[in-house]
């Protein structure tokens, strides 16, 4: 575990991954103990997106979208080529994924994750397979992309690879933390 404080400057590794053909797995069944619903947002407001973003990403130092101008954020999440799906269970959001198909032929899995209370419940694999197959079901998709970094959940990179993504490049980046964080894996 790496304990970092607000104001610390840290270096971390970003990995970009791609998938150039639809995986051969079938649409998954929801985990037995989960009776939730996957709901696509239509013209969501920026504050709603940021609430999901924060609920999933607060432990992983997701802060970039808070720096985006509100009108640009609103235009992005309401673009017809961008889709946000929320996993609802027990009356509250348990996770979400975002597909961005604005680039011809490419579907980016722009965001994916579960809230901390849903991690370890078996829903992650189901939701990720559903996100991947939803991306491949969009007309014109010839490639899917995703990126993750060492600030994310320690199993993120391996999970994307299990779903069929292959690493294509890495880069070291730096950031200044806005709040205290404990990271569960080496950052470089």
C-alpha positions as CSV (number, residue, x, y, z in Angstrom):
1,X,0.0,0.0,0.0
2,X,1.2,3.5,-0.8
3,X,-0.1,6.3,1.4
4,X,-0.2,9.7,-0.3
5,X,-1.3,13.0,1.0
6,X,-3.2,15.9,-0.7
7,X,-0.7,18.1,-2.4
8,X,1.8,15.2,-3.1
9,X,3.1,15.1,-6.7
10,X,3.0,11.5,-7.9
11,X,4.0,9.7,-11.1
12,X,1.9,6.9,-12.4
13,X,1.7,4.6,-15.5
14,X,-1.2,4.8,-18.1
15,X,-1.8,1.8,-20.3
16,X,-3.8,2.0,-23.5
17,X,-5.5,-1.2,-24.8
18,X,-7.3,-2.2,-27.9
19,X,-9.6,-5.0,-29.2
20,X,-9.8,-5.4,-33.0
21,X,-12.6,-8.0,-33.1
22,X,-15.7,-8.9,-31.2
23,X,-14.9,-11.4,-28.4
24,X,-16.4,-14.8,-28.7
25,X,-18.1,-14.8,-25.3
26,X,-21.8,-14.6,-25.1
27,X,-23.9,-12.0,-23.3
28,X,-23.4,-12.7,-19.6
29,X,-26.1,-13.5,-17.1
30,X,-26.4,-11.3,-14.1
31,X,-25.0,-12.7,-10.9
32,X,-27.6,-14.7,-9.0
33,X,-27.8,-12.4,-6.0
34,X,-28.2,-9.3,-8.1
35,X,-31.6,-8.1,-9.2
36,X,-30.6,-4.7,-10.5
37,X,-31.1,-3.0,-13.8
38,X,-28.8,-1.4,-16.4
39,X,-30.3,1.9,-17.5
40,X,-29.0,4.2,-20.3
41,X,-29.1,7.9,-19.5
42,X,-30.7,10.2,-22.1
43,X,-29.4,13.8,-22.1
44,X,-28.1,13.6,-18.6
45,X,-27.0,16.8,-16.8
46,X,-23.3,17.4,-16.0
47,X,-23.8,17.2,-12.2
48,X,-25.4,13.7,-12.5
49,X,-22.4,12.4,-14.5
50,X,-20.0,13.9,-11.9
51,X,-21.9,12.2,-9.1
52,X,-21.3,8.8,-10.8
53,X,-17.7,9.7,-11.7
54,X,-17.0,10.6,-8.0
55,X,-18.8,7.6,-6.5
56,X,-16.8,5.2,-8.7
57,X,-13.5,7.2,-9.0
58,X,-13.0,8.9,-5.6
59,X,-10.7,6.2,-4.4
60,X,-8.7,6.2,-7.6
61,X,-8.0,10.0,-7.8
62,X,-10.4,10.6,-10.7
63,X,-10.5,14.4,-10.8
64,X,-9.9,15.5,-14.4
65,X,-13.5,15.9,-15.4
66,X,-14.0,18.4,-12.5
67,X,-11.6,20.7,-14.4
68,X,-13.5,20.5,-17.6
69,X,-15.7,23.6,-18.4
70,X,-19.4,22.7,-17.5
71,X,-20.6,23.5,-21.0
72,X,-18.0,21.3,-22.6
73,X,-18.7,18.5,-20.2
74,X,-22.5,18.8,-20.8
75,X,-21.9,18.7,-24.6
76,X,-19.7,15.7,-24.4
77,X,-22.0,13.5,-22.2
78,X,-25.1,14.5,-24.3
79,X,-23.4,13.9,-27.6
80,X,-25.5,11.3,-29.5
81,X,-22.3,9.2,-30.0
82,X,-21.7,8.9,-26.3
83,X,-23.7,6.5,-24.1
84,X,-23.7,6.2,-20.3
85,X,-25.2,3.1,-18.7
86,X,-25.8,3.0,-14.9
87,X,-26.1,-0.3,-13.0
88,X,-28.9,0.3,-10.5
89,X,-29.5,-2.1,-7.6
90,X,-31.3,-1.8,-4.3
91,X,-32.4,1.6,-5.4
92,X,-29.0,3.2,-5.8
93,X,-26.3,3.3,-8.5
94,X,-23.8,0.5,-8.1
95,X,-21.6,1.3,-11.1
96,X,-21.5,2.6,-14.6
97,X,-19.9,2.5,-18.0
98,X,-19.5,5.1,-20.8
99,X,-19.1,4.3,-24.5
100,X,-17.7,7.0,-26.7
101,X,-18.1,6.3,-30.5
102,X,-17.4,9.8,-31.8
103,X,-14.4,8.6,-33.8
104,X,-15.5,6.6,-36.9
105,X,-15.1,2.9,-36.4
106,X,-13.8,3.2,-32.8
107,X,-15.8,2.6,-29.6
108,X,-13.9,3.8,-26.6
109,X,-14.8,2.4,-23.2
110,X,-14.3,5.8,-21.8
111,X,-15.3,5.0,-18.2
112,X,-16.1,1.8,-16.3
113,X,-16.3,1.0,-12.6
114,X,-18.3,0.0,-9.6
115,X,-18.9,2.0,-6.4
116,X,-16.8,0.7,-3.5
117,X,-19.8,-1.0,-1.9
118,X,-20.3,-3.1,-5.0
119,X,-16.7,-4.2,-5.6
120,X,-16.3,-7.9,-4.9
121,X,-20.0,-8.8,-5.4
122,X,-19.4,-10.5,-8.8
123,X,-21.0,-7.7,-10.7
124,X,-17.8,-6.3,-12.2
125,X,-17.2,-9.1,-14.7
126,X,-20.8,-9.1,-15.7
127,X,-20.8,-5.3,-16.2
128,X,-17.6,-5.3,-18.1
129,X,-18.6,-8.1,-20.5
130,X,-21.9,-6.2,-21.0
131,X,-20.0,-3.0,-21.7
132,X,-17.8,-4.7,-24.3
133,X,-20.6,-6.4,-26.1
134,X,-22.7,-3.3,-26.0
135,X,-19.8,-1.4,-27.7
136,X,-19.4,-4.1,-30.3
137,X,-23.2,-4.0,-31.0
138,X,-23.0,-0.3,-32.1
139,X,-23.2,0.1,-35.8
140,X,-19.8,0.6,-37.5
141,X,-17.6,-0.5,-34.6
142,X,-14.4,-2.0,-35.9
143,X,-12.2,-1.5,-32.8
144,X,-12.7,-1.0,-29.1
145,X,-10.3,0.9,-26.9
146,X,-9.8,1.5,-23.2
147,X,-7.1,2.9,-21.0
148,X,-6.3,2.3,-17.3
149,X,-3.6,3.5,-15.0
150,X,-1.9,2.4,-11.8
151,X,-4.1,4.8,-9.8
152,X,-7.1,2.5,-10.8
153,X,-8.2,-0.7,-9.1
154,X,-5.2,-3.1,-8.9
155,X,-7.2,-5.7,-11.0
156,X,-8.3,-3.3,-13.7
157,X,-5.5,-4.0,-16.2
158,X,-5.7,-7.8,-15.9
159,X,-9.5,-7.7,-16.1
160,X,-9.4,-5.7,-19.3
161,X,-7.0,-8.2,-20.7
162,X,-9.2,-11.1,-19.7
163,X,-12.0,-9.5,-21.6
164,X,-9.9,-9.5,-24.8
165,X,-8.2,-6.1,-24.8
166,X,-4.4,-6.1,-25.6
167,X,-2.0,-3.4,-24.4
168,X,-0.7,-1.2,-27.2
169,X,1.2,1.5,-25.4
170,X,2.1,3.0,-22.0
171,X,3.1,6.4,-20.7
172,X,4.3,7.8,-17.4
173,X,2.3,10.8,-16.2
174,X,2.4,13.0,-13.2
175,X,-0.4,14.6,-11.1
176,X,-0.8,16.5,-7.8
177,X,-3.3,14.8,-5.5
178,X,-6.3,16.8,-4.5
179,X,-7.0,14.6,-1.5
180,X,-5.4,11.9,0.6
181,X,-5.2,8.4,-1.1
182,X,-4.0,5.0,-0.3
183,X,-3.0,3.1,-3.5
184,X,-3.0,-0.7,-3.4
185,X,-0.4,-1.2,-6.1
186,X,3.0,0.3,-7.2
187,X,2.4,3.4,-9.3
188,X,5.2,2.8,-11.7
